[in-house]
Amino acid sequence: MSTDEPIIPPESATGNFRSELRIVAKLATVVILMYAGVILPAICFEMGFPERPHWQSGNLGDFAALLLSHKPSLVIYPFLLYNVTCMGMLIVRRDRSSEFFVVRFGIYTGVVLALQYWVIFSLAFPGDQSVAGCLFITGLGAAIFAVTAWIVLMVVISVISAVRKINSKWLCVFIGLAVFIELFVRVLFDESIFSMLAGVGFFCSLMCSPALTLGAYAFMSWSLIRHSPTWRFRFTLAQLMILLTWAAVYMAAWRTAVVLMWLEYAKLPTEPTGDCYIATAAAAGHRRVVGGKMCSCRSGKRFPVNDQMRCFKATELALLALCPTAHRMCRTFYDRLGPRLASRLVHPLLADMAYVTLKPAEWVCRGVLSLAFFGQREMIARLYCADHMPSTDGTSGKVRPLNV
């Protein structure tokens, strides 16, 4: 070894490693704060709550779901836009933006808005879980997602930083290993590993979005208070007036949102409707073509059914039992598209055309059920049974209520 080469002491190497690790951790934290505090609230506001009530059931969860829909939430949008803007300003220019009370106030009020949305989201969460259970599940999921994403980002940033320092031979080895893993996963699952991981992470972040956003604004508020002790308990008269004005406007906005929610709730039917929209409309065609028969449910409402509708209902129940997550996604999409298409099938000829169009889908469902279940024909025949009992007045008879 040449005597002219400098010898780096171990303490200096350790210090460089700690400083680089600190920079990497800071970059990962900035990315998570940008996603949870700016990008994710905008995406969730645009998507709205996926589950929407179909009739006036009177459940508290239905009111919460309507409160999270687009029209009632529109009056809250200015507050969300204000909080998101302040978060973005602090992330981009922390030293300069933190000097303004308006920016800090936007972070503090973002905690209130995120906490309120978290509670409403837990009330509207589908299923039999209690509100406390939903709060715990979504909070734990948000914590796990944040820690996992932070570790993954640190690894990715460290790898990118290390790749720049290694020679071309190791770079080719690294790229070849990544391509091999990608091809191996694609052959096994017919899906890209990067798109798979990104999709799973994005879905988890959506399910825990209120808690994740609350954590981002709480972390930023704690950071502001910690690094600026002079701002903790000192308020001017103007700042106090801003606080009172914001509180008054905020409560008025939520009151307007509740009124809009009641207007949306009043538009819903007072009785439950059939949930197989297109197949129900197709069963209303000519009886010789579709083979429809009239049935009545426990509420007394009568609607036409046929073998095609029974097959689709059996497939839905099987999907619900085997994969509830996939069923919820398909059901949400169908609840938005199905009523619009079914409302156009007003003539029996159109219903006949819809019946014929749905035949390939019916054959596929029957094939899947025959492979997954034994005795699928008997199972399908038990749904929407319409056995006619003789009537006392000698007329056509009465339909037995459904037992499903």
C-alpha positions in Angstrom: 0.0 0.0 0.0 1.3 3.4 -0.9 2.2 5.8 1.9 0.6 8.7 0.1 -3.0 7.3 0.5 -4.9 8.8 3.4 -5.9 6.5 6.2 -9.5 7.0 7.3 -9.9 6.4 11.0 -12.7 4.1 12.2 -14.4 7.0 14.0 -14.6 9.0 10.9 -16.1 6.1 8.9 -18.7 5.5 11.6 -19.6 9.2 11.6 -20.0 9.2 7.8 -22.2 6.2 8.0 -24.4 7.8 10.7 -24.8 11.0 8.7 -25.7 9.1 5.5 -28.2 7.0 7.5 -29.7 10.2 9.0 -30.1 11.7 5.5 -31.7 8.5 4.1 -34.2 8.4 7.1 -35.1 12.0 6.6 -35.8 11.5 2.9 -38.0 8.4 3.7 -39.9 10.4 6.3 -40.5 13.3 3.8 -41.9 10.9 1.2 -44.3 9.3 3.7 -45.5 12.7 4.9 -46.0 13.9 1.4 -48.0 10.8 0.5 -50.1 10.6 3.8 -50.6 14.3 4.3 -51.0 15.6 0.7 -51.6 12.9 -1.9 -53.7 10.4 0.0 -56.3 12.9 1.3 -56.8 14.2 -2.3 -57.2 10.7 -3.7 -59.7 9.7 -1.0 -61.8 12.8 -1.4 -62.0 12.2 -5.2 -63.0 8.5 -4.7 -65.5 9.1 -1.9 -66.7 6.3 0.3 -67.1 3.0 -1.7 -70.1 1.6 0.2 -73.3 3.6 -0.3 -76.7 2.7 1.3 -79.4 1.5 -1.1 -82.5 2.2 1.0 -83.5 4.1 4.2 -82.5 1.4 6.7 -82.0 3.9 9.6 -78.5 2.4 10.4 -76.0 4.9 11.8 -73.4 3.5 9.4 -75.5 4.5 6.4 -75.7 8.1 7.6 -71.9 8.1 8.1 -71.4 6.7 4.6 -73.6 9.3 3.0 -71.7 12.0 5.0 -68.5 10.8 3.4 -70.0 11.0 -0.1 -69.2 13.7 -2.6 -72.0 16.2 -2.2 -72.0 16.5 1.6 -68.2 16.5 1.7 -67.9 19.3 -0.9 -68.4 22.0 1.8 -65.5 20.5 3.8 -63.2 20.6 0.8 -61.9 24.2 1.4 -60.7 23.1 4.9 -59.0 20.0 3.4 -57.4 22.1 0.7 -56.1 24.6 3.3 -54.5 21.7 5.4 -53.0 20.0 2.4 -51.5 23.3 1.1 -49.9 24.0 4.5 -48.5 20.5 4.7 -47.0 20.8 1.3 -45.4 24.2 2.1 -43.9 22.8 5.3 -42.4 19.8 3.4 -40.9 21.9 0.6 -39.7 24.9 2.6 -39.7 23.9 6.3 -37.5 26.7 7.7 -39.3 29.5 5.9 -42.9 28.3 6.1 -42.8 27.4 9.8 -42.4 31.1 10.7 -46.0 31.9 9.6 -48.8 31.3 12.0 -51.2 30.6 9.2 -49.2 27.7 8.0 -48.7 26.2 11.5 -52.4 26.7 12.2 -53.2 24.7 9.0 -51.2 21.8 10.4 -52.9 21.9 13.8 -56.4 22.1 12.4 -55.5 19.2 10.0 -55.3 17.0 13.1 -58.9 17.9 14.0 -60.2 17.3 10.5 -58.4 14.0 10.2 -59.5 12.8 13.6 -63.2 13.6 12.8 -62.9 11.8 9.4 -61.4 8.8 11.2 -64.3 8.5 13.5 -66.9 8.9 10.7 -65.0 6.4 8.6 -65.1 3.9 11.5 -68.9 4.4 11.8 -69.4 3.8 8.1 -67.0 0.8 7.9 -68.9 -2.2 6.5 -69.2 -5.3 8.6 -70.1 -6.2 12.2 -67.2 -4.6 13.9 -67.7 -2.0 16.6 -66.5 1.6 16.3 -63.7 0.9 18.8 -62.7 -2.2 16.9 -62.6 -0.3 13.6 -60.5 2.5 15.2 -58.1 -0.1 16.6 -57.8 -2.0 13.3 -57.3 1.0 11.1 -54.9 2.6 13.6 -52.8 -0.5 13.8 -52.9 -0.9 10.0 -51.8 2.6 9.5 -48.9 2.1 12.0 -47.8 -1.1 10.3 -48.0 0.5 6.8 -46.0 3.6 7.9 -43.2 1.5 9.5 -43.1 -0.9 6.6 -43.1 1.9 4.0 -40.4 3.8 5.9 -38.1 0.7 6.0 -38.7 -0.1 2.3 -38.0 3.5 1.3 -34.8 3.5 3.4 -33.6 0.3 1.7 -34.5 1.6 -1.8 -32.8 4.9 -1.2 -29.7 3.2 0.2 -29.5 0.8 -2.7 -29.8 3.7 -5.2 -27.1 5.6 -3.3 -24.8 2.5 -3.2 -25.3 1.7 -6.9 -23.8 5.0 -7.8 -20.6 4.1 -6.0 -20.0 0.6 -7.2 -18.5 -0.4 -10.5 -20.3 -1.5 -13.6 -19.8 -5.3 -13.0 -21.7 -5.2 -9.7 -24.3 -3.0 -11.2 -25.0 -5.6 -14.0 -25.2 -8.3 -11.3 -27.8 -6.2 -9.3 -29.9 -5.5 -12.4 -29.7 -9.2 -13.5 -30.9 -10.3 -10.0 -33.9 -7.9 -10.1 -34.8 -9.1 -13.6 -34.6 -12.8 -12.5 -36.9 -12.1 -9.5 -39.4 -10.3 -11.7 -39.5 -13.1 -14.3 -39.8 -15.8 -11.6 -42.8 -14.1 -9.9 -44.4 -13.4 -13.3 -44.2 -17.1 -14.3 -45.7 -18.2 -10.9 -48.4 -15.7 -10.4 -48.7 -14.1 -13.9 -48.3 -10.7 -12.3 -45.4 -8.3 -11.9 -43.9 -8.3 -8.4 -43.6 -4.5 -8.4 -47.2 -3.9 -9.5 -48.3 -6.5 -7.0 -46.5 -4.9 -4.1 -47.6 -1.4 -5.2 -51.2 -2.5 -5.5 -51.3 -4.2 -2.1 -49.6 -1.2 -0.5 -52.0 1.3 -2.1 -55.0 -0.7 -1.1 -53.8 -1.0 2.5 -53.2 2.8 2.6 -56.7 3.4 1.3 -58.3 1.2 4.0 -56.3 3.1 6.7 -56.3 6.5 5.1 -57.9 8.6 7.9 -55.6 7.1 10.5 -52.6 7.5 8.3 -53.4 11.1 7.5 -54.0 11.8 11.2 -50.6 10.3 12.0 -48.9 12.5 9.4 -50.5 15.8 10.8 -49.9 14.8 14.4 -46.2 14.0 13.7 -45.8 17.4 11.9 -47.6 19.2 14.7 -45.4 17.6 17.3 -42.3 18.4 15.3 -43.3 22.1 15.1 -44.0 22.3 18.8 -40.8 20.5 19.7 -38.4 22.6 17.6 -40.2 25.9 18.5 -40.7 26.2 22.2 -41.6 29.9 22.0 -44.8 29.0 20.1 -46.2 26.6 22.6 -48.4 28.7 24.9 -48.1 32.2 23.4 -51.0 33.6 21.4 -51.8 37.1 20.3 -55.3 38.6 20.1 -55.3 38.3 16.3 -54.4 34.6 16.5 -57.1 34.0 19.0 -59.7 35.7 16.7 -58.5 33.5 13.8 -59.0 30.4 16.0 -62.6 31.4 16.9 -63.4 32.4 13.4 -62.2 29.1 12.0 -64.1 27.1 14.7 -67.4 29.0 13.8 -67.0 28.4 10.1 -65.9 24.8 10.6 -69.1 24.0 12.6 -71.2 25.8 10.1 -69.7 23.8 7.3 -70.3 20.5 9.1 -73.9 21.6 9.7 -74.4 22.2 6.0 -72.8 18.8 5.3 -75.3 17.1 7.6 -78.2 18.9 5.9 -76.9 17.7 2.5 -76.6 14.2 3.9 -80.2 14.2 4.9 -81.3 15.4 1.5 -79.3 12.5 -0.1 -80.8 10.1 2.4 -84.4 11.3 1.5 -83.8 10.3 -2.1 -83.2 6.7 -1.2 -86.2 4.2 -1.4 -88.0 3.4 1.8 -87.9 -0.3 1.2 -85.0 -2.6 0.2 -84.7 -3.2 -3.5 -83.4 -6.2 -5.3 -79.6 -6.4 -5.5 -79.3 -8.2 -8.8 -80.2 -5.3 -11.0 -79.5 -6.5 -14.6 -80.5 -10.1 -14.0 -83.7 -9.0 -12.4 -84.5 -6.7 -15.3 -83.6 -9.5 -17.7 -86.0 -11.9 -15.9 -88.8 -9.5 -16.7 -88.8 -10.4 -20.4 -91.1 -12.7 -22.1 -91.7 -15.9 -20.1 -91.2 -18.2 -23.0 -87.8 -16.7 -23.6 -86.4 -16.1 -20.1 -88.5 -18.5 -18.1 -89.3 -16.0 -15.4 -91.6 -16.5 -12.4 -92.8 -14.1 -9.9 -91.5 -14.3 -6.3 -92.1 -12.3 -3.2 -89.6 -11.5 -0.4 -90.3 -11.2 3.3 -91.1 -7.5 2.9 -94.0 -8.4 0.5 -92.4 -7.0 -2.6 -92.7 -9.1 -5.8 -90.2 -9.4 -8.5 -89.4 -11.8 -11.4 -86.7 -14.5 -11.1 -85.4 -17.2 -13.4 -82.6 -19.8 -13.5 -80.1 -17.2 -14.8 -80.7 -14.9 -11.8 -80.4 -17.8 -9.4 -77.0 -18.8 -11.0 -75.6 -15.3 -10.6 -76.8 -15.1 -7.0 -75.2 -18.4 -6.1 -71.9 -17.3 -7.7 -72.0 -14.1 -5.7 -72.6 -16.0 -2.4 -69.8 -18.3 -3.3 -67.4 -15.4 -3.9 -68.5 -13.8 -0.7 -67.7 -16.9 1.3 -64.3 -17.6 -0.5 -63.0 -14.1 -1.1 -64.8 -11.3 0.8 -62.4 -8.6 -0.4 -62.9 -9.4 -4.1 -66.6 -9.6 -3.5 -66.7 -6.2 -1.9 -64.8 -4.6 -4.8 -67.0 -6.3 -7.4 -70.2 -5.5 -5.5 -69.2 -1.8 -5.2 -68.5 -1.6 -9.0 -71.8 -3.4 -9.8 -73.9 -1.2 -7.4 -72.7 1.8 -9.3 -73.2 0.4 -12.9 -76.0 -2.0 -12.4 -78.9 0.3 -11.6 -78.1 2.6 -14.6 -78.2 -0.3 -17.0 -81.2 -2.0 -15.5 -83.2 1.3 -15.7 -82.9 1.2 -19.5 -84.5 -2.3 -19.8 -88.0 -1.0 -19.7 -89.4 -3.1 -22.6 -89.7 -6.9 -22.6 -87.8 -7.1 -25.9 -84.9 -5.3 -24.3 -85.1 -7.6 -21.3 -84.9 -10.6 -23.7 -81.8 -9.2 -25.4 -80.2 -8.7 -22.0 -81.0 -12.3 -21.1 -79.4 -13.6 -24.2 -76.4 -11.3 -23.7 -75.8 -12.6 -20.2 -75.9 -16.2 -21.3 -72.1 -16.6 -21.8 -71.6 -15.2 -18.3 -74.1 -17.6 -16.9 -72.3 -20.6 -18.5 -69.0 -19.5 -17.0 -70.6 -19.2 -13.6 -72.2 -22.6 -13.8 -68.8 -24.1 -14.9 -67.0 -22.5 -12.0 -69.7 -23.6 -9.5 -69.6 -27.2 -10.8 -65.9 -27.3 -10.3 -65.9 -25.7 -6.8 -69.1 -27.3 -5.3 -70.8 -30.6 -5.5 -74.5 -30.5 -6.3 -74.4 -27.0 -7.6 -77.8 -27.5 -9.4 -79.6 -28.3 -6.2 -78.0 -25.3 -4.5 -79.0 -22.9 -7.3 -82.6 -24.3 -7.4 -83.0 -23.5 -3.7 -82.5 -19.8 -4.2 -85.6 -17.6 -4.8 -87.9 -20.6 -4.6 -91.4 -19.8 -6.0 -93.5 -22.8 -5.1 -97.2 -22.0 -5.7 -99.6 -23.1 -2.9 -103.3 -23.5 -3.7 -105.5 -20.6 -2.7 -108.8 -20.8 -0.9 -110.7 -18.7 -3.5 -109.8 -21.0 -6.4 -107.6 -18.5 -8.2 -104.1 -18.9 -9.4 -102.6 -19.2 -5.9 -100.2 -17.4 -3.6 -96.4 -17.3 -3.8 -94.5 -18.5 -0.8 -92.1 -15.8 0.6 -88.4 -16.3 0.0 -86.4 -18.0 2.6 -82.9 -16.6 1.7 
